[in-house]
Amino acid sequence: MDLGTVVGLVLIMALLLGAMAMGVGVGAYIDIPSVLIVVGGSIGALMISFKPGQMKKFTKVFMIAIKPPEENVAELIKKLVEFATKARKDGILALESEVNNEPNAFLKKGLSMAIDGSEPDTIRELLEIELEQTSNRHKIHGAIFNQWAGLAGAMGMVGTLIGLVAMLLNMADPSAIGPSMAVALLTTMYGAIIGNVFGTPIYNILSIRDTDESTVKEMIISGIMSIQSGDAPRVLEAKLLSYLAPVDRVSQFE
């Protein structure tokens, strides 16, 4: 669970609802026509913008922002160093039993190819293709939220224009001016909330998650190449630690 994302979302909604409640009450900010225009309109536009299969993962991708898959990088480096030590001592075929039980699918795939005797260039090429394609899928999923931010704001403006037209057409009827103004103003507010609470922030954190995952996979590729080439465990560890921030670099050999 990403505490920062959860706390941020809860804090924003609590502050917004609290400010509304201290004013005229939350009920005054609820308007069904405005919800239909902004939420319904922006989601409809998203369905046009992306494939149905991509839209089906909307909720799943949102949950990744809140609860991302966790990878203990320090433990991963330790594991790769142990693999390198065993491969250097007993040969790379000695890793077969460990690889068969390896939970990390990307690492398992790469090491399995190395054990099978695949050429280093072939292993690197295949793993880099998988890395790139996975990152491309992640970027598309993130783009859904980025697009939603823009579309929600645009639909908010559409709702504002609808409300203003209705208000101008009913200037002779004072009772109709209030509801029309509500639509005009609340659609803009709804669009701003969706865009700045759920759209852009979720897109940003998904982009960071994608970068983190790509870095870990690049590190795994580097580790597999070192194991296959017979690098010393210390050399392999030095390579892998270079992917981390200096403050996080802790060597097993110190």
MIDOSE-1310 file (N, C-alpha, C; in nm, 2 decimals, decimal comma, always signed):
residues 254
mdlg	+0,08/-0,12/+0,00/+0,00/+0,00/+0,00/+0,09/+0,13/+0,00; +0,07/+0,21/-0,10/+0,14/+0,34/-0,10/+0,07/+0,44/-0,01; +0,13/+0,46/+0,11/+0,07/+0,54/+0,21/+0,06/+0,69/+0,16; +0,16/+0,73/+0,08/+0,15/+0,87/+0,03/+0,03/+0,90/-0,06
tvvg	+0,01/+0,81/-0,15/-0,11/+0,82/-0,24/-0,24/+0,82/-0,17; -0,25/+0,72/-0,08/-0,38/+0,71/+0,00/-0,40/+0,83/+0,09; -0,30/+0,87/+0,16/-0,32/+0,98/+0,25/-0,35/+1,11/+0,17; -0,28/+1,12/+0,06/-0,30/+1,24/-0,03/-0,45/+1,25/-0,08
lvli	-0,50/+1,14/-0,13/-0,64/+1,14/-0,17/-0,74/+1,16/-0,06; -0,72/+1,10/+0,05/-0,81/+1,12/+0,17/-0,80/+1,26/+0,22; -0,68/+1,31/+0,22/-0,66/+1,45/+0,28/-0,73/+1,55/+0,19; -0,71/+1,54/+0,06/-0,78/+1,63/-0,04/-0,93/+1,63/-0,02
mall	-0,99/+1,50/-0,03/-1,13/+1,49/-0,02/-1,18/+1,54/+0,12; -1,11/+1,51/+0,22/-1,15/+1,56/+0,36/-1,15/+1,71/+0,36; -1,05/+1,77/+0,31/-1,04/+1,92/+0,32/-1,15/+1,98/+0,23; -1,17/+1,93/+0,11/-1,28/+1,98/+0,02/-1,42/+1,97/+0,09
lgam	-1,45/+1,85/+0,13/-1,58/+1,83/+0,20/-1,59/+1,91/+0,32; -1,48/+1,92/+0,40/-1,49/+2,00/+0,52/-1,52/+2,15/+0,49; -1,45/+2,20/+0,39/-1,47/+2,34/+0,35/-1,61/+2,36/+0,30; -1,67/+2,26/+0,23/-1,81/+2,28/+0,18/-1,90/+2,27/+0,30
amgv	-1,88/+2,18/+0,39/-1,97/+2,17/+0,51/-1,97/+2,29/+0,59; -1,85/+2,36/+0,61/-1,84/+2,48/+0,69/-1,91/+2,60/+0,62; -1,94/+2,59/+0,49/-2,00/+2,69/+0,42/-2,15/+2,67/+0,42; -2,20/+2,64/+0,30/-2,35/+2,62/+0,28/-2,39/+2,48/+0,29
gvga	-2,30/+2,39/+0,32/-2,33/+2,25/+0,33/-2,29/+2,17/+0,21; -2,26/+2,04/+0,22/-2,22/+1,96/+0,11/-2,33/+1,94/+0,01; -2,45/+1,94/+0,05/-2,56/+1,92/-0,04/-2,58/+2,02/-0,15; -2,53/+2,14/-0,12/-2,55/+2,25/-0,22/-2,45/+2,23/-0,33
yidi	-2,35/+2,14/-0,32/-2,25/+2,12/-0,42/-2,28/+1,99/-0,50; -2,40/+1,93/-0,47/-2,43/+1,81/-0,55/-2,54/+1,85/-0,65; -2,51/+1,83/-0,78/-2,60/+1,86/-0,88/-2,59/+1,75/-0,99; -2,70/+1,68/-1,00/-2,70/+1,56/-1,09/-2,68/+1,60/-1,24
psvl	-2,74/+1,70/-1,30/-2,71/+1,73/-1,43/-2,56/+1,76/-1,45; -2,49/+1,83/-1,36/-2,35/+1,86/-1,37/-2,27/+1,73/-1,36; -2,31/+1,63/-1,28/-2,24/+1,50/-1,27/-2,25/+1,43/-1,41; -2,37/+1,43/-1,47/-2,39/+1,37/-1,59/-2,31/+1,43/-1,70
ivvg	-2,30/+1,56/-1,70/-2,22/+1,62/-1,81/-2,07/+1,59/-1,79; -2,02/+1,61/-1,67/-1,87/+1,60/-1,65/-1,83/+1,46/-1,64; -1,89/+1,38/-1,55/-1,84/+1,24/-1,53/-1,88/+1,16/-1,65; -2,01/+1,16/-1,69/-2,06/+1,08/-1,80/-1,99/+1,12/-1,93
gsig	-1,99/+1,25/-1,95/-1,93/+1,30/-2,08/-1,78/+1,27/-2,09; -1,70/+1,29/-1,98/-1,56/+1,26/-1,99/-1,53/+1,11/-2,01; -1,61/+1,03/-1,94/-1,59/+0,88/-1,95/-1,63/+0,84/-2,09; -1,74/+0,89/-2,15/-1,78/+0,86/-2,28/-1,67/+0,90/-2,38
almi	-1,61/+1,01/-2,36/-1,50/+1,06/-2,45/-1,37/+0,97/-2,44; -1,35/+0,92/-2,31/-1,24/+0,82/-2,29/-1,26/+0,69/-2,37; -1,39/+0,65/-2,37/-1,42/+0,53/-2,44/-1,40/+0,54/-2,59; -1,41/+0,66/-2,64/-1,38/+0,69/-2,78/-1,23/+0,69/-2,80
sfkp	-1,16/+0,74/-2,71/-1,01/+0,77/-2,72/-0,93/+0,64/-2,71; -0,98/+0,54/-2,64/-0,90/+0,42/-2,61/-0,98/+0,29/-2,65; -0,91/+0,18/-2,66/-0,97/+0,06/-2,70/-1,05/+0,00/-2,58; -1,15/-0,08/-2,61/-1,23/-0,14/-2,50/-1,14/-0,22/-2,40
gqmk	-1,05/-0,29/-2,45/-0,96/-0,37/-2,37/-0,88/-0,29/-2,27; -0,84/-0,17/-2,32/-0,76/-0,08/-2,24/-0,85/-0,02/-2,13; -0,97/+0,02/-2,17/-1,06/+0,08/-2,07/-1,11/-0,02/-1,96; -1,11/-0,15/-1,99/-1,15/-0,25/-1,90/-1,05/-0,25/-1,78
kftk	-0,93/-0,21/-1,80/-0,83/-0,21/-1,69/-0,82/-0,08/-1,61; -0,92/+0,01/-1,64/-0,92/+0,14/-1,57/-0,91/+0,12/-1,42; -1,00/+0,04/-1,36/-1,00/+0,02/-1,21/-0,88/-0,04/-1,17; -0,83/-0,15/-1,24/-0,71/-0,22/-1,20/-0,59/-0,13/-1,20
vfmi	-0,58/-0,04/-1,30/-0,47/+0,05/-1,31/-0,47/+0,15/-1,19; -0,59/+0,20/-1,16/-0,61/+0,29/-1,05/-0,56/+0,23/-0,92; -0,59/+0,10/-0,90/-0,55/+0,03/-0,78/-0,40/+0,01/-0,77; -0,33/+0,00/-0,89/-0,19/-0,01/-0,90/-0,13/+0,12/-0,84
aikp	-0,19/+0,23/-0,87/-0,14/+0,36/-0,82/-0,15/+0,36/-0,66; -0,25/+0,30/-0,61/-0,27/+0,30/-0,46/-0,19/+0,18/-0,40; -0,19/+0,07/-0,46/-0,12/-0,05/-0,41/-0,03/-0,11/-0,51; +0,08/-0,06/-0,54/+0,17/-0,11/-0,65/+0,24/-0,24/-0,61
peen	+0,27/-0,32/-0,70/+0,35/-0,45/-0,67/+0,48/-0,40/-0,61; +0,52/-0,47/-0,51/+0,64/-0,43/-0,44/+0,76/-0,53/-0,47; +0,87/-0,47/-0,50/+0,99/-0,55/-0,53/+1,10/-0,50/-0,43; +1,15/-0,59/-0,35/+1,26/-0,56/-0,25/+1,39/-0,57/-0,33
vael	+1,44/-0,45/-0,37/+1,56/-0,44/-0,46/+1,68/-0,49/-0,39; +1,69/-0,47/-0,26/+1,81/-0,51/-0,18/+1,81/-0,67/-0,18; +1,70/-0,73/-0,16/+1,69/-0,88/-0,16/+1,72/-0,93/-0,30; +1,67/-0,86/-0,40/+1,69/-0,90/-0,54/+1,84/-0,90/-0,58
ikkl	+1,91/-0,80/-0,53/+2,06/-0,79/-0,56/+2,13/-0,90/-0,48; +2,08/-0,93/-0,36/+2,14/-1,03/-0,28/+2,13/-1,17/-0,35; +2,01/-1,19/-0,41/+1,98/-1,31/-0,47/+2,06/-1,33/-0,60; +2,08/-1,22/-0,67/+2,16/-1,23/-0,80/+2,31/-1,25/-0,76
vefa	+2,36/-1,20/-0,65/+2,49/-1,22/-0,61/+2,51/-1,37/-0,57; +2,41/-1,42/-0,50/+2,42/-1,57/-0,47/+2,42/-1,65/-0,59; +2,33/-1,62/-0,69/+2,33/-1,69/-0,82/+2,47/-1,69/-0,88; +2,53/-1,57/-0,88/+2,66/-1,55/-0,95/+2,77/-1,64/-0,88
tkar	+2,76/-1,64/-0,74/+2,86/-1,72/-0,67/+2,84/-1,87/-0,70; +2,72/-1,91/-0,70/+2,70/-2,06/-0,73/+2,74/-2,09/-0,87; +2,70/-2,00/-0,97/+2,73/-2,03/-1,11/+2,88/-2,03/-1,13; +2,95/-1,94/-1,06/+3,10/-1,93/-1,08/+3,17/-2,05/-1,02
kdgi	+3,11/-2,11/-0,92/+3,17/-2,23/-0,85/+3,13/-2,36/-0,92; +3,00/-2,37/-0,95/+2,95/-2,50/-1,00/+2,90/-2,50/-1,14; +2,91/-2,39/-1,21/+2,86/-2,38/-1,34/+2,71/-2,33/-1,34; +2,68/-2,26/-1,45/+2,54/-2,20/-1,46/+2,43/-2,30/-1,46
lale	+2,46/-2,43/-1,50/+2,35/-2,53/-1,49/+2,31/-2,56/-1,35; +2,40/-2,53/-1,25/+2,37/-2,56/-1,11/+2,25/-2,47/-1,06; +2,22/-2,37/-1,14/+2,11/-2,28/-1,10/+1,97/-2,32/-1,14; +1,96/-2,43/-1,21/+1,84/-2,48/-1,27/+1,73/-2,50/-1,16
sevn	+1,76/-2,56/-1,05/+1,66/-2,59/-0,95/+1,61/-2,46/-0,88; +1,70/-2,36/-0,86/+1,66/-2,23/-0,80/+1,57/-2,15/-0,90; +1,61/-2,16/-1,03/+1,54/-2,08/-1,13/+1,39/-2,14/-1,15; +1,38/-2,27/-1,14/+1,24/-2,33/-1,15/+1,15/-2,28/-1,05
nepn	+1,20/-2,24/-0,93/+1,12/-2,19/-0,82/+1,12/-2,04/-0,80; +1,18/-1,97/-0,90/+1,19/-1,82/-0,90/+1,06/-1,75/-0,92; +1,01/-1,67/-0,82/+0,88/-1,60/-0,83/+0,88/-1,49/-0,93; +1,00/-1,43/-0,95/+1,01/-1,31/-1,05/+1,01/-1,37/-1,19
aflk	+0,90/-1,35/-1,26/+0,89/-1,41/-1,40/+0,99/-1,36/-1,49; +1,03/-1,23/-1,48/+1,13/-1,17/-1,57/+1,26/-1,23/-1,55; +1,30/-1,24/-1,42/+1,43/-1,30/-1,39/+1,43/-1,45/-1,43; +1,32/-1,52/-1,40/+1,31/-1,66/-1,44/+1,33/-1,68/-1,58
kgls	+1,27/-1,60/-1,66/+1,28/-1,61/-1,81/+1,42/-1,59/-1,86; +1,49/-1,49/-1,81/+1,62/-1,46/-1,85/+1,72/-1,57/-1,81; +1,71/-1,61/-1,69/+1,81/-1,71/-1,64/+1,78/-1,84/-1,71; +1,66/-1,87/-1,73/+1,62/-2,00/-1,80/+1,69/-2,00/-1,94
maid	+1,68/-1,89/-2,01/+1,75/-1,88/-2,14/+1,90/-1,90/-2,13; +1,96/-1,84/-2,02/+2,10/-1,85/-2,00/+2,14/-1,99/-1,97; +2,06/-2,06/-1,89/+2,09/-2,20/-1,86/+2,08/-2,29/-1,98; +1,98/-2,26/-2,07/+1,96/-2,33/-2,19/+2,07/-2,31/-2,30
gsep	+2,16/-2,22/-2,27/+2,27/-2,19/-2,36/+2,25/-2,09/-2,47; +2,14/-2,01/-2,45/+2,12/-1,90/-2,55/+2,23/-1,80/-2,55; +2,25/-1,74/-2,67/+2,35/-1,64/-2,69/+2,32/-1,52/-2,60; +2,42/-1,45/-2,54/+2,40/-1,33/-2,46/+2,32/-1,22/-2,54
dtir	+2,35/-1,20/-2,66/+2,29/-1,10/-2,74/+2,14/-1,13/-2,76; +2,11/-1,26/-2,78/+1,97/-1,30/-2,79/+1,89/-1,28/-2,67; +1,95/-1,32/-2,55/+1,89/-1,30/-2,42/+1,86/-1,15/-2,40; +1,96/-1,07/-2,42/+1,94/-0,93/-2,39/+1,83/-0,87/-2,49
elle	+1,84/-0,91/-2,61/+1,74/-0,85/-2,71/+1,59/-0,89/-2,67; +1,57/-1,02/-2,63/+1,44/-1,06/-2,60/+1,39/-1,00/-2,47; +1,48/-0,98/-2,37/+1,44/-0,92/-2,24/+1,41/-0,77/-2,26; +1,49/-0,71/-2,34/+1,47/-0,56/-2,37/+1,34/-0,54/-2,45
iele	+1,31/-0,63/-2,54/+1,18/-0,62/-2,61/+1,06/-0,63/-2,51; +1,07/-0,73/-2,42/+0,97/-0,75/-2,32/+0,96/-0,62/-2,23; +1,07/-0,57/-2,19/+1,08/-0,45/-2,10/+1,01/-0,34/-2,17; +1,05/-0,32/-2,30/+0,99/-0,20/-2,37/+0,84/-0,21/-2,39
qtsn	+0,80/-0,33/-2,43/+0,65/-0,35/-2,45/+0,57/-0,34/-2,32; +0,63/-0,39/-2,21/+0,56/-0,37/-2,09/+0,55/-0,22/-2,05; +0,66/-0,15/-2,07/+0,66/-0,01/-2,04/+0,56/+0,07/-2,13; +0,55/+0,03/-2,26/+0,45/+0,09/-2,35/+0,31/+0,07/-2,30
rhki	+0,28/-0,05/-2,26/+0,14/-0,08/-2,20/+0,12/+0,01/-2,08; +0,22/+0,02/-2,00/+0,20/+0,11/-1,88/+0,18/+0,25/-1,92; +0,25/+0,30/-2,02/+0,23/+0,44/-2,06/+0,09/+0,46/-2,12; +0,03/+0,36/-2,19/-0,10/+0,38/-2,24/-0,20/+0,38/-2,12
hgai	-0,18/+0,30/-2,02/-0,27/+0,30/-1,91/-0,26/+0,43/-1,83; -0,14/+0,48/-1,82/-0,13/+0,61/-1,76/-0,19/+0,72/-1,84; -0,18/+0,71/-1,97/-0,23/+0,81/-2,06/-0,39/+0,83/-2,04; -0,45/+0,72/-2,00/-0,60/+0,72/-1,98/-0,63/+0,83/-1,88
fnqw	-0,55/+0,83/-1,77/-0,58/+0,93/-1,66/-0,54/+1,07/-1,70; -0,43/+1,08/-1,78/-0,39/+1,21/-1,82/-0,49/+1,27/-1,92; -0,55/+1,18/-2,00/-0,65/+1,22/-2,09/-0,78/+1,26/-2,02; -0,81/+1,18/-1,92/-0,93/+1,21/-1,84/-0,92/+1,35/-1,77
agla	-0,80/+1,38/-1,73/-0,79/+1,52/-1,67/-0,83/+1,63/-1,77; -0,78/+1,61/-1,89/-0,81/+1,72/-1,99/-0,95/+1,71/-2,03; -1,01/+1,59/-2,05/-1,15/+1,58/-2,09/-1,24/+1,63/-1,99; -1,21/+1,60/-1,86/-1,30/+1,64/-1,75/-1,31/+1,79/-1,75
gamg	-1,19/+1,86/-1,76/-1,19/+2,01/-1,76/-1,27/+2,06/-1,88; -1,25/+1,99/-2,00/-1,32/+2,04/-2,12/-1,47/+2,02/-2,10; -1,51/+1,91/-2,04/-1,66/+1,89/-2,02/-1,71/+1,98/-1,92; -1,63/+2,02/-1,82/-1,67/+2,12/-1,73/-1,70/+2,26/-1,80
mvgt	-1,62/+2,29/-1,90/-1,65/+2,41/-1,97/-1,77/+2,40/-2,06; -1,79/+2,28/-2,11/-1,92/+2,25/-2,19/-2,04/+2,27/-2,10; -2,03/+2,22/-1,98/-2,14/+2,23/-1,88/-2,16/+2,38/-1,84; -2,05/+2,45/-1,83/-2,07/+2,59/-1,80/-2,14/+2,67/-1,91
ligl	-2,11/+2,63/-2,04/-2,18/+2,70/-2,15/-2,32/+2,66/-2,15; -2,35/+2,53/-2,12/-2,49/+2,48/-2,12/-2,57/+2,56/-2,02; -2,51/+2,57/-1,90/-2,58/+2,64/-1,79/-2,60/+2,79/-1,82; -2,50/+2,85/-1,89/-2,51/+3,00/-1,92/-2,62/+3,02/-2,03
vaml	-2,63/+2,93/-2,13/-2,73/+2,94/-2,23/-2,87/+2,93/-2,17; -2,88/+2,82/-2,08/-3,01/+2,81/-2,01/-3,05/+2,93/-1,93; -2,95/+2,99/-1,86/-2,97/+3,10/-1,78/-3,02/+3,22/-1,86; -2,95/+3,25/-1,97/-2,98/+3,36/-2,06/-3,12/+3,34/-2,12
lnma	-3,16/+3,22/-2,15/-3,29/+3,20/-2,21/-3,40/+3,21/-2,11; -3,37/+3,21/-1,99/-3,47/+3,22/-1,88/-3,45/+3,34/-1,79; -3,40/+3,44/-1,85/-3,38/+3,56/-1,77/-3,51/+3,62/-1,71; -3,62/+3,59/-1,78/-3,75/+3,65/-1,74/-3,81/+3,57/-1,63
dpsa	-3,75/+3,45/-1,60/-3,80/+3,36/-1,49/-3,70/+3,35/-1,39; -3,70/+3,42/-1,28/-3,60/+3,42/-1,18/-3,58/+3,28/-1,11; -3,69/+3,20/-1,11/-3,67/+3,07/-1,05/-3,59/+2,97/-1,13; -3,57/+3,00/-1,26/-3,49/+2,92/-1,34/-3,34/+2,96/-1,35
igps	-3,31/+3,08/-1,30/-3,18/+3,13/-1,31/-3,08/+3,05/-1,21; -3,13/+3,02/-1,09/-3,05/+2,95/-0,99/-3,00/+2,81/-1,04; -3,09/+2,72/-1,08/-3,05/+2,59/-1,13/-2,96/+2,60/-1,25; -2,98/+2,70/-1,34/-2,89/+2,71/-1,45/-2,75/+2,76/-1,41
mava	-2,74/+2,85/-1,31/-2,62/+2,89/-1,26/-2,54/+2,78/-1,19; -2,62/+2,70/-1,12/-2,56/+2,58/-1,05/-2,49/+2,49/-1,15; -2,56/+2,46/-1,26/-2,50/+2,38/-1,36/-2,37/+2,44/-1,42; -2,38/+2,57/-1,44/-2,27/+2,65/-1,50/-2,15/+2,64/-1,41
lltt	-2,17/+2,66/-1,28/-2,05/+2,67/-1,19/-2,00/+2,53/-1,14; -2,10/+2,44/-1,11/-2,06/+2,31/-1,06/-1,99/+2,22/-1,16; -2,03/+2,24/-1,29/-1,96/+2,16/-1,39/-1,81/+2,19/-1,39; -1,78/+2,32/-1,39/-1,64/+2,36/-1,38/-1,57/+2,31/-1,26
myga	-1,64/+2,31/-1,15/-1,58/+2,26/-1,02/-1,55/+2,11/-1,03; -1,65/+2,04/-1,08/-1,63/+1,89/-1,10/-1,52/+1,86/-1,19; -1,51/+1,93/-1,30/-1,40/+1,91/-1,40/-1,27/+1,93/-1,33; -1,26/+2,04/-1,25/-1,13/+2,07/-1,19/-1,09/+1,97/-1,08
iign	-1,19/+1,92/-1,01/-1,16/+1,82/-0,91/-1,11/+1,69/-0,97; -1,18/+1,64/-1,08/-1,14/+1,52/-1,14/-1,00/+1,53/-1,20; -0,98/+1,64/-1,27/-0,85/+1,66/-1,33/-0,73/+1,68/-1,24; -0,75/+1,74/-1,12/-0,64/+1,78/-1,03/-0,63/+1,69/-0,91
vfgt	-0,73/+1,60/-0,89/-0,73/+1,50/-0,78/-0,70/+1,36/-0,83; -0,77/+1,33/-0,94/-0,77/+1,19/-0,99/-0,69/+1,18/-1,12; -0,70/+1,27/-1,21/-0,64/+1,26/-1,34/-0,49/+1,28/-1,34; -0,45/+1,40/-1,33/-0,30/+1,43/-1,34/-0,22/+1,37/-1,23
piyn	-0,26/+1,37/-1,10/-0,18/+1,30/-1,00/-0,16/+1,15/-1,02; -0,27/+1,09/-1,06/-0,26/+0,94/-1,08/-0,17/+0,91/-1,20; -0,18/+0,99/-1,30/-0,09/+0,98/-1,42/+0,05/+0,99/-1,38; +0,08/+1,09/-1,30/+0,22/+1,12/-1,25/+0,27/+1,00/-1,17
ilsi	+0,20/+0,95/-1,08/+0,25/+0,84/-1,00/+0,26/+0,71/-1,08; +0,17/+0,69/-1,18/+0,19/+0,57/-1,26/+0,31/+0,58/-1,35; +0,35/+0,70/-1,39/+0,47/+0,72/-1,47/+0,59/+0,69/-1,38; +0,59/+0,73/-1,25/+0,70/+0,70/-1,16/+0,71/+0,55/-1,14
rdtd	+0,59/+0,48/-1,12/+0,59/+0,33/-1,11/+0,65/+0,27/-1,23; +0,62/+0,31/-1,35/+0,67/+0,26/-1,47/+0,82/+0,27/-1,48; +0,87/+0,39/-1,44/+1,02/+0,41/-1,44/+1,09/+0,32/-1,34; +1,03/+0,31/-1,22/+1,09/+0,22/-1,12/+1,09/+0,07/-1,16
estv	+0,98/+0,03/-1,22/+0,98/-0,11/-1,27/+1,08/-0,13/-1,38; +1,09/-0,04/-1,47/+1,19/-0,05/-1,58/+1,33/-0,05/-1,53; +1,36/+0,03/-1,43/+1,49/+0,03/-1,37/+1,53/-0,11/-1,31; +1,43/-0,17/-1,24/+1,46/-0,30/-1,18/+1,48/-0,40/-1,29
kemi	+1,41/-0,40/-1,39/+1,42/-0,49/-1,50/+1,56/-0,47/-1,57; +1,60/-0,35/-1,59/+1,73/-0,32/-1,65/+1,84/-0,38/-1,56; +1,82/-0,37/-1,43/+1,91/-0,42/-1,33/+1,92/-0,57/-1,35; +1,80/-0,64/-1,36/+1,80/-0,78/-1,38/+1,87/-0,83/-1,50
isgi	+1,85/-0,75/-1,61/+1,92/-0,79/-1,74/+2,07/-0,78/-1,72; +2,12/-0,67/-1,65/+2,26/-0,66/-1,63/+2,31/-0,77/-1,54; +2,23/-0,81/-1,44/+2,27/-0,92/-1,36/+2,28/-1,05/-1,43; +2,19/-1,08/-1,52/+2,19/-1,21/-1,59/+2,31/-1,21/-1,69
msiq	+2,33/-1,10/-1,75/+2,45/-1,09/-1,84/+2,58/-1,12/-1,77; +2,59/-1,06/-1,65/+2,71/-1,08/-1,57/+2,73/-1,23/-1,52; +2,61/-1,29/-1,48/+2,62/-1,43/-1,44/+2,66/-1,52/-1,56; +2,60/-1,49/-1,68/+2,64/-1,57/-1,79/+2,78/-1,55/-1,84
sgda	+2,83/-1,43/-1,82/+2,97/-1,41/-1,86/+3,07/-1,45/-1,76; +3,02/-1,49/-1,64/+3,11/-1,54/-1,53/+3,18/-1,44/-1,45; +3,12/-1,32/-1,44/+3,18/-1,21/-1,36/+3,18/-1,25/-1,22; +3,28/-1,20/-1,15/+3,30/-1,22/-1,00/+3,18/-1,16/-0,93
prvl	+3,13/-1,22/-0,82/+3,02/-1,17/-0,75/+3,04/-1,02/-0,70; +3,16/-0,98/-0,67/+3,18/-0,84/-0,63/+3,16/-0,75/-0,74; +3,20/-0,79/-0,86/+3,18/-0,71/-0,98/+3,04/-0,70/-1,01; +2,97/-0,81/-1,01/+2,82/-0,81/-1,04/+2,75/-0,72/-0,94
eakl	+2,78/-0,73/-0,81/+2,72/-0,65/-0,71/+2,74/-0,50/-0,73; +2,87/-0,46/-0,77/+2,90/-0,32/-0,80/+2,82/-0,27/-0,91; +2,80/-0,35/-1,02/+2,71/-0,31/-1,13/+2,57/-0,29/-1,09; +2,52/-0,38/-1,01/+2,37/-0,37/-0,97/+2,35/-0,25/-0,87
lsyl	+2,45/-0,23/-0,78/+2,43/-0,12/-0,68/+2,44/+0,02/-0,75; +2,50/+0,02/-0,87/+2,51/+0,15/-0,94/+2,37/+0,20/-0,99; +2,27/+0,10/-0,99/+2,13/+0,14/-1,03/+2,06/+0,21/-0,92; +2,11/+0,20/-0,80/+2,05/+0,26/-0,68/+2,11/+0,40/-0,65
apvd	+2,03/+0,47/-0,57/+2,08/+0,60/-0,52/+2,20/+0,57/-0,43; +2,30/+0,66/-0,42/+2,42/+0,64/-0,33/+2,38/+0,60/-0,19; +2,28/+0,67/-0,14/+2,24/+0,64/+0,00/+2,19/+0,50/+0,02; +2,14/+0,43/-0,08/+2,08/+0,30/-0,07/+2,18/+0,19/-0,10
rvsq	+2,30/+0,22/-0,14/+2,40/+0,12/-0,18/+2,47/+0,06/-0,06; +2,43/-0,06/-0,03/+2,49/-0,14/+0,08/+2,55/-0,27/+0,03; +2,68/-0,28/+0,04/+2,74/-0,40/-0,01/+2,74/-0,52/+0,09; +2,72/-0,64/+0,03/+2,72/-0,76/+0,12/+2,87/-0,79/+0,16
fe	+2,96/-0,74/+0,09/+3,10/-0,78/+0,11/+3,18/-0,68/+0,20; +3,11/-0,59/+0,26/+3,17/-0,49/+0,35/+3,15/-0,54/+0,50
